[in-house]
Amino acid sequence: MALSVSHINSSSFLRFGSIVGIAKDGSKKTVEFADDANLFQVLVGAGVLSKTGTCMGNKACGKCLVKHVSGKAPEIDEDEKDLLEEAPKGARIACAITLSGENNGAVFQAI
């Protein structure tokens, strides 16, 4: 009987990491994520950000503001720049940030 060997594509494996989220009240939570996780969803799931009054992560309202405190964060794209026009200096839009293993250890604070 011949055995069939299937090849596993290594790109199908997700990398994981963790970030620190700081809520508006100053409480800190270390939160795990998988590659391609949306920062808004990660922080809402951890109770660091509230989804109340937002566009629910659709990159339309710019109300899920965070400050990138430390670690590596993705570059700001043009859509996020547009939403940040009236935001405080140093602000980022959480729903516009897709996390990857490169962001392991980054710190984001709700503002």
CNS distance restraints for C-alpha pairs under 8 A (distance, minus, plus):
assign (resid   8 and name CA) (resid  12 and name CA) 7.92 0.50 0.50
assign (resid   9 and name CA) (resid  13 and name CA) 7.88 0.50 0.50
assign (resid  14 and name CA) (resid  34 and name CA) 6.30 0.50 0.50
assign (resid  14 and name CA) (resid  35 and name CA) 5.81 0.50 0.50
assign (resid  15 and name CA) (resid  34 and name CA) 5.84 0.50 0.50
assign (resid  15 and name CA) (resid  35 and name CA) 5.49 0.50 0.50
assign (resid  15 and name CA) (resid 100 and name CA) 7.43 0.50 0.50
assign (resid  15 and name CA) (resid 101 and name CA) 5.89 0.50 0.50
assign (resid  16 and name CA) (resid  32 and name CA) 7.11 0.50 0.50
assign (resid  16 and name CA) (resid  33 and name CA) 5.66 0.50 0.50
assign (resid  16 and name CA) (resid  34 and name CA) 4.37 0.50 0.50
assign (resid  16 and name CA) (resid  35 and name CA) 6.04 0.50 0.50
assign (resid  16 and name CA) (resid 100 and name CA) 7.62 0.50 0.50
assign (resid  16 and name CA) (resid 101 and name CA) 6.00 0.50 0.50
assign (resid  16 and name CA) (resid 104 and name CA) 7.95 0.50 0.50
assign (resid  17 and name CA) (resid  32 and name CA) 5.65 0.50 0.50
assign (resid  17 and name CA) (resid  33 and name CA) 5.52 0.50 0.50
assign (resid  17 and name CA) (resid  34 and name CA) 6.46 0.50 0.50
assign (resid  17 and name CA) (resid  35 and name CA) 7.90 0.50 0.50
assign (resid  17 and name CA) (resid 100 and name CA) 7.62 0.50 0.50
assign (resid  17 and name CA) (resid 101 and name CA) 5.64 0.50 0.50
assign (resid  17 and name CA) (resid 103 and name CA) 7.35 0.50 0.50
assign (resid  17 and name CA) (resid 104 and name CA) 4.74 0.50 0.50
assign (resid  17 and name CA) (resid 105 and name CA) 7.36 0.50 0.50
assign (resid  18 and name CA) (resid  30 and name CA) 6.48 0.50 0.50
assign (resid  18 and name CA) (resid  31 and name CA) 5.27 0.50 0.50
assign (resid  18 and name CA) (resid  32 and name CA) 4.09 0.50 0.50
assign (resid  18 and name CA) (resid  33 and name CA) 5.78 0.50 0.50
assign (resid  18 and name CA) (resid 103 and name CA) 7.87 0.50 0.50
assign (resid  18 and name CA) (resid 104 and name CA) 5.19 0.50 0.50
assign (resid  18 and name CA) (resid 105 and name CA) 5.78 0.50 0.50
assign (resid  18 and name CA) (resid 106 and name CA) 7.71 0.50 0.50
assign (resid  19 and name CA) (resid  30 and name CA) 5.68 0.50 0.50
assign (resid  19 and name CA) (resid  31 and name CA) 5.42 0.50 0.50
assign (resid  19 and name CA) (resid  32 and name CA) 6.52 0.50 0.50
assign (resid  19 and name CA) (resid  33 and name CA) 7.78 0.50 0.50
assign (resid  19 and name CA) (resid 103 and name CA) 7.32 0.50 0.50
assign (resid  19 and name CA) (resid 104 and name CA) 5.89 0.50 0.50
assign (resid  19 and name CA) (resid 105 and name CA) 4.87 0.50 0.50
assign (resid  19 and name CA) (resid 106 and name CA) 5.04 0.50 0.50
assign (resid  19 and name CA) (resid 107 and name CA) 5.76 0.50 0.50
assign (resid  19 and name CA) (resid 108 and name CA) 7.63 0.50 0.50
assign (resid  20 and name CA) (resid  28 and name CA) 6.62 0.50 0.50
assign (resid  20 and name CA) (resid  29 and name CA) 5.56 0.50 0.50
assign (resid  20 and name CA) (resid  30 and name CA) 4.39 0.50 0.50
assign (resid  20 and name CA) (resid  31 and name CA) 6.10 0.50 0.50
assign (resid  20 and name CA) (resid 105 and name CA) 6.84 0.50 0.50
assign (resid  20 and name CA) (resid 106 and name CA) 6.36 0.50 0.50
assign (resid  20 and name CA) (resid 107 and name CA) 4.66 0.50 0.50
assign (resid  20 and name CA) (resid 108 and name CA) 6.34 0.50 0.50
assign (resid  21 and name CA) (resid  28 and name CA) 5.67 0.50 0.50
assign (resid  21 and name CA) (resid  29 and name CA) 5.28 0.50 0.50
assign (resid  21 and name CA) (resid  30 and name CA) 6.32 0.50 0.50
assign (resid  21 and name CA) (resid  31 and name CA) 7.11 0.50 0.50
assign (resid  21 and name CA) (resid  43 and name CA) 6.66 0.50 0.50
assign (resid  21 and name CA) (resid  48 and name CA) 6.18 0.50 0.50
assign (resid  21 and name CA) (resid 107 and name CA) 5.96 0.50 0.50
assign (resid  21 and name CA) (resid 108 and name CA) 5.11 0.50 0.50
assign (resid  21 and name CA) (resid 109 and name CA) 5.74 0.50 0.50
assign (resid  21 and name CA) (resid 110 and name CA) 7.58 0.50 0.50
assign (resid  22 and name CA) (resid  26 and name CA) 5.78 0.50 0.50
assign (resid  22 and name CA) (resid  27 and name CA) 5.64 0.50 0.50
assign (resid  22 and name CA) (resid  28 and name CA) 4.48 0.50 0.50
assign (resid  22 and name CA) (resid  29 and name CA) 6.50 0.50 0.50
assign (resid  22 and name CA) (resid  48 and name CA) 6.33 0.50 0.50
assign (resid  22 and name CA) (resid 107 and name CA) 7.60 0.50 0.50
assign (resid  22 and name CA) (resid 108 and name CA) 6.24 0.50 0.50
assign (resid  22 and name CA) (resid 109 and name CA) 4.41 0.50 0.50
assign (resid  22 and name CA) (resid 110 and name CA) 6.09 0.50 0.50
assign (resid  23 and name CA) (resid  27 and name CA) 5.44 0.50 0.50
assign (resid  23 and name CA) (resid  28 and name CA) 6.47 0.50 0.50
assign (resid  23 and name CA) (resid  47 and name CA) 7.88 0.50 0.50
assign (resid  23 and name CA) (resid  48 and name CA) 4.62 0.50 0.50
assign (resid  23 and name CA) (resid  49 and name CA) 6.59 0.50 0.50
assign (resid  23 and name CA) (resid 109 and name CA) 6.13 0.50 0.50
assign (resid  23 and name CA) (resid 110 and name CA) 5.24 0.50 0.50
assign (resid  24 and name CA) (resid  48 and name CA) 7.70 0.50 0.50
assign (resid  24 and name CA) (resid 109 and name CA) 7.33 0.50 0.50
assign (resid  24 and name CA) (resid 110 and name CA) 5.43 0.50 0.50
assign (resid  24 and name CA) (resid 111 and name CA) 6.22 0.50 0.50
assign (resid  29 and name CA) (resid  46 and name CA) 7.41 0.50 0.50
assign (resid  29 and name CA) (resid  48 and name CA) 7.56 0.50 0.50
assign (resid  31 and name CA) (resid  42 and name CA) 7.40 0.50 0.50
assign (resid  31 and name CA) (resid  43 and name CA) 7.83 0.50 0.50
assign (resid  31 and name CA) (resid  46 and name CA) 6.82 0.50 0.50
assign (resid  33 and name CA) (resid  37 and name CA) 6.31 0.50 0.50
assign (resid  33 and name CA) (resid  42 and name CA) 7.01 0.50 0.50
assign (resid  33 and name CA) (resid  99 and name CA) 7.74 0.50 0.50
assign (resid  34 and name CA) (resid  99 and name CA) 7.66 0.50 0.50
assign (resid  34 and name CA) (resid 100 and name CA) 7.05 0.50 0.50
assign (resid  34 and name CA) (resid 101 and name CA) 7.72 0.50 0.50
assign (resid  35 and name CA) (resid  99 and name CA) 5.91 0.50 0.50
assign (resid  35 and name CA) (resid 100 and name CA) 4.36 0.50 0.50
assign (resid  35 and name CA) (resid 101 and name CA) 6.14 0.50 0.50
assign (resid  36 and name CA) (resid  98 and name CA) 5.46 0.50 0.50
assign (resid  36 and name CA) (resid  99 and name CA) 5.35 0.50 0.50
assign (resid  36 and name CA) (resid 100 and name CA) 5.76 0.50 0.50
assign (resid  37 and name CA) (resid  41 and name CA) 7.54 0.50 0.50
assign (resid  37 and name CA) (resid  42 and name CA) 7.04 0.50 0.50
assign (resid  37 and name CA) (resid  98 and name CA) 5.65 0.50 0.50
assign (resid  37 and name CA) (resid  99 and name CA) 5.28 0.50 0.50
assign (resid  37 and name CA) (resid 100 and name CA) 7.29 0.50 0.50
assign (resid  38 and name CA) (resid  42 and name CA) 6.27 0.50 0.50
assign (resid  38 and name CA) (resid  94 and name CA) 7.62 0.50 0.50
assign (resid  38 and name CA) (resid  95 and name CA) 6.14 0.50 0.50
assign (resid  38 and name CA) (resid  96 and name CA) 7.55 0.50 0.50
assign (resid  38 and name CA) (resid  97 and name CA) 6.01 0.50 0.50
assign (resid  38 and name CA) (resid  98 and name CA) 4.70 0.50 0.50
assign (resid  38 and name CA) (resid  99 and name CA) 6.14 0.50 0.50
assign (resid  39 and name CA) (resid  43 and name CA) 6.05 0.50 0.50
assign (resid  39 and name CA) (resid  94 and name CA) 5.28 0.50 0.50
assign (resid  39 and name CA) (resid  95 and name CA) 5.91 0.50 0.50
assign (resid  39 and name CA) (resid  96 and name CA) 7.69 0.50 0.50
assign (resid  39 and name CA) (resid  97 and name CA) 5.59 0.50 0.50
assign (resid  39 and name CA) (resid  98 and name CA) 6.09 0.50 0.50
assign (resid  39 and name CA) (resid  99 and name CA) 6.40 0.50 0.50
assign (resid  40 and name CA) (resid  44 and name CA) 6.00 0.50 0.50
assign (resid  40 and name CA) (resid  49 and name CA) 7.47 0.50 0.50
assign (resid  40 and name CA) (resid  57 and name CA) 6.35 0.50 0.50
assign (resid  40 and name CA) (resid  64 and name CA) 7.11 0.50 0.50
assign (resid  40 and name CA) (resid  94 and name CA) 4.69 0.50 0.50
assign (resid  40 and name CA) (resid  95 and name CA) 4.59 0.50 0.50
assign (resid  40 and name CA) (resid  96 and name CA) 7.95 0.50 0.50
assign (resid  40 and name CA) (resid  97 and name CA) 7.65 0.50 0.50
assign (resid  41 and name CA) (resid  45 and name CA) 5.90 0.50 0.50
assign (resid  41 and name CA) (resid  57 and name CA) 7.33 0.50 0.50
assign (resid  41 and name CA) (resid  95 and name CA) 7.42 0.50 0.50
assign (resid  42 and name CA) (resid  46 and name CA) 6.33 0.50 0.50
assign (resid  43 and name CA) (resid  47 and name CA) 6.23 0.50 0.50
assign (resid  43 and name CA) (resid  48 and name CA) 5.10 0.50 0.50
assign (resid  43 and name CA) (resid  49 and name CA) 5.44 0.50 0.50
assign (resid  44 and name CA) (resid  48 and name CA) 5.80 0.50 0.50
assign (resid  44 and name CA) (resid  49 and name CA) 4.71 0.50 0.50
assign (resid  44 and name CA) (resid  50 and name CA) 5.74 0.50 0.50
assign (resid  44 and name CA) (resid  51 and name CA) 6.51 0.50 0.50
assign (resid  48 and name CA) (resid 110 and name CA) 7.05 0.50 0.50
assign (resid  49 and name CA) (resid  64 and name CA) 7.44 0.50 0.50
assign (resid  49 and name CA) (resid 110 and name CA) 6.42 0.50 0.50
assign (resid  51 and name CA) (resid  55 and name CA) 7.89 0.50 0.50
assign (resid  51 and name CA) (resid  56 and name CA) 6.05 0.50 0.50
assign (resid  51 and name CA) (resid  64 and name CA) 7.77 0.50 0.50
assign (resid  53 and name CA) (resid  63 and name CA) 7.68 0.50 0.50
assign (resid  54 and name CA) (resid  61 and name CA) 6.47 0.50 0.50
assign (resid  54 and name CA) (resid  62 and name CA) 7.81 0.50 0.50
assign (resid  54 and name CA) (resid  63 and name CA) 5.81 0.50 0.50
assign (resid  54 and name CA) (resid  64 and name CA) 6.78 0.50 0.50
assign (resid  55 and name CA) (resid  59 and name CA) 7.14 0.50 0.50
assign (resid  55 and name CA) (resid  60 and name CA) 6.12 0.50 0.50
assign (resid  55 and name CA) (resid  61 and name CA) 5.77 0.50 0.50
assign (resid  55 and name CA) (resid  63 and name CA) 7.96 0.50 0.50
assign (resid  57 and name CA) (resid  94 and name CA) 7.98 0.50 0.50
assign (resid  57 and name CA) (resid  95 and name CA) 4.87 0.50 0.50
assign (resid  57 and name CA) (resid  96 and name CA) 7.91 0.50 0.50
assign (resid  58 and name CA) (resid  95 and name CA) 6.88 0.50 0.50
assign (resid  59 and name CA) (resid  79 and name CA) 7.90 0.50 0.50
assign (resid  59 and name CA) (resid  80 and name CA) 7.69 0.50 0.50
assign (resid  59 and name CA) (resid  93 and name CA) 7.95 0.50 0.50
assign (resid  59 and name CA) (resid  95 and name CA) 5.98 0.50 0.50
assign (resid  59 and name CA) (resid  96 and name CA) 6.12 0.50 0.50
assign (resid  60 and name CA) (resid  83 and name CA) 7.72 0.50 0.50
assign (resid  61 and name CA) (resid  83 and name CA) 7.18 0.50 0.50
assign (resid  62 and name CA) (resid  83 and name CA) 5.25 0.50 0.50
assign (resid  62 and name CA) (resid  84 and name CA) 6.92 0.50 0.50
assign (resid  62 and name CA) (resid  93 and name CA) 6.01 0.50 0.50
assign (resid  63 and name CA) (resid  93 and name CA) 7.38 0.50 0.50
assign (resid  64 and name CA) (resid  93 and name CA) 5.64 0.50 0.50
assign (resid  64 and name CA) (resid  94 and name CA) 5.54 0.50 0.50
assign (resid  64 and name CA) (resid  95 and name CA) 6.90 0.50 0.50
assign (resid  64 and name CA) (resid 110 and name CA) 7.84 0.50 0.50
assign (resid  65 and name CA) (resid  87 and name CA) 8.00 0.50 0.50
assign (resid  65 and name CA) (resid  91 and name CA) 6.10 0.50 0.50
assign (resid  65 and name CA) (resid  92 and name CA) 5.62 0.50 0.50
assign (resid  65 and name CA) (resid  93 and name CA) 4.92 0.50 0.50
assign (resid  65 and name CA) (resid  94 and name CA) 6.05 0.50 0.50
assign (resid  65 and name CA) (resid 110 and name CA) 6.22 0.50 0.50
assign (resid  65 and name CA) (resid 111 and name CA) 5.60 0.50 0.50
assign (resid  66 and name CA) (resid  91 and name CA) 5.63 0.50 0.50
assign (resid  66 and name CA) (resid  92 and name CA) 5.25 0.50 0.50
assign (resid  66 and name CA) (resid  93 and name CA) 6.27 0.50 0.50
assign (resid  66 and name CA) (resid  94 and name CA) 6.14 0.50 0.50
assign (resid  66 and name CA) (resid 108 and name CA) 6.08 0.50 0.50
assign (resid  66 and name CA) (resid 109 and name CA) 5.21 0.50 0.50
assign (resid  66 and name CA) (resid 110 and name CA) 4.40 0.50 0.50
assign (resid  66 and name CA) (resid 111 and name CA) 5.23 0.50 0.50
assign (resid  67 and name CA) (resid  90 and name CA) 6.05 0.50 0.50
assign (resid  67 and name CA) (resid  91 and name CA) 4.83 0.50 0.50
assign (resid  67 and name CA) (resid  92 and name CA) 5.89 0.50 0.50
assign (resid  67 and name CA) (resid 108 and name CA) 5.53 0.50 0.50
assign (resid  67 and name CA) (resid 109 and name CA) 5.02 0.50 0.50
assign (resid  67 and name CA) (resid 110 and name CA) 6.42 0.50 0.50
assign (resid  67 and name CA) (resid 111 and name CA) 6.59 0.50 0.50
assign (resid  68 and name CA) (resid  73 and name CA) 7.25 0.50 0.50
assign (resid  68 and name CA) (resid  90 and name CA) 7.24 0.50 0.50
assign (resid  68 and name CA) (resid  91 and name CA) 7.17 0.50 0.50
assign (resid  68 and name CA) (resid  92 and name CA) 6.96 0.50 0.50
assign (resid  68 and name CA) (resid 106 and name CA) 7.79 0.50 0.50
assign (resid  68 and name CA) (resid 107 and name CA) 6.22 0.50 0.50
assign (resid  68 and name CA) (resid 108 and name CA) 4.72 0.50 0.50
assign (resid  68 and name CA) (resid 109 and name CA) 6.59 0.50 0.50
assign (resid  69 and name CA) (resid 106 and name CA) 7.54 0.50 0.50
assign (resid  69 and name CA) (resid 107 and name CA) 5.28 0.50 0.50
assign (resid  69 and name CA) (resid 108 and name CA) 5.56 0.50 0.50
assign (resid  69 and name CA) (resid 109 and name CA) 6.76 0.50 0.50
assign (resid  70 and name CA) (resid 106 and name CA) 5.46 0.50 0.50
assign (resid  70 and name CA) (resid 107 and name CA) 5.16 0.50 0.50
assign (resid  70 and name CA) (resid 108 and name CA) 7.41 0.50 0.50
assign (resid  71 and name CA) (resid 103 and name CA) 6.72 0.50 0.50
assign (resid  71 and name CA) (resid 104 and name CA) 7.65 0.50 0.50
assign (resid  71 and name CA) (resid 105 and name CA) 6.05 0.50 0.50
assign (resid  71 and name CA) (resid 106 and name CA) 3.97 0.50 0.50
assign (resid  71 and name CA) (resid 107 and name CA) 6.31 0.50 0.50
assign (resid  72 and name CA) (resid 102 and name CA) 6.66 0.50 0.50
assign (resid  72 and name CA) (resid 103 and name CA) 5.14 0.50 0.50
assign (resid  72 and name CA) (resid 104 and name CA) 7.73 0.50 0.50
assign (resid  72 and name CA) (resid 105 and name CA) 7.97 0.50 0.50
assign (resid  72 and name CA) (resid 106 and name CA) 5.79 0.50 0.50
assign (resid  73 and name CA) (resid  97 and name CA) 7.96 0.50 0.50
assign (resid  73 and name CA) (resid  99 and name CA) 7.94 0.50 0.50
assign (resid  73 and name CA) (resid 102 and name CA) 7.97 0.50 0.50
assign (resid  73 and name CA) (resid 103 and name CA) 5.92 0.50 0.50
assign (resid  73 and name CA) (resid 106 and name CA) 7.11 0.50 0.50
assign (resid  74 and name CA) (resid  97 and name CA) 6.72 0.50 0.50
assign (resid  74 and name CA) (resid  98 and name CA) 7.44 0.50 0.50
assign (resid  74 and name CA) (resid  99 and name CA) 7.68 0.50 0.50
assign (resid  74 and name CA) (resid 103 and name CA) 7.90 0.50 0.50
assign (resid  76 and name CA) (resid  80 and name CA) 6.10 0.50 0.50
assign (resid  76 and name CA) (resid  81 and name CA) 6.54 0.50 0.50
assign (resid  77 and name CA) (resid  81 and name CA) 6.28 0.50 0.50
assign (resid  78 and name CA) (resid  82 and name CA) 6.33 0.50 0.50
assign (resid  79 and name CA) (resid  83 and name CA) 6.63 0.50 0.50
assign (resid  80 and name CA) (resid  84 and name CA) 6.22 0.50 0.50
assign (resid  80 and name CA) (resid  92 and name CA) 7.66 0.50 0.50
assign (resid  80 and name CA) (resid  93 and name CA) 6.54 0.50 0.50
assign (resid  80 and name CA) (resid  96 and name CA) 6.23 0.50 0.50
assign (resid  81 and name CA) (resid  85 and name CA) 6.55 0.50 0.50
assign (resid  83 and name CA) (resid  87 and name CA) 7.81 0.50 0.50
assign (resid  83 and name CA) (resid  93 and name CA) 7.56 0.50 0.50
assign (resid  84 and name CA) (resid  88 and name CA) 7.92 0.50 0.50
assign (resid  84 and name CA) (resid  91 and name CA) 7.22 0.50 0.50
assign (resid  84 and name CA) (resid  92 and name CA) 7.10 0.50 0.50
assign (resid  84 and name CA) (resid  93 and name CA) 7.36 0.50 0.50
assign (resid  87 and name CA) (resid  91 and name CA) 6.30 0.50 0.50
assign (resid  91 and name CA) (resid 111 and name CA) 7.86 0.50 0.50
assign (resid  93 and name CA) (resid  97 and name CA) 6.98 0.50 0.50
assign (resid  99 and name CA) (resid 103 and name CA) 6.12 0.50 0.50
assign (resid 100 and name CA) (resid 104 and name CA) 7.43 0.50 0.50
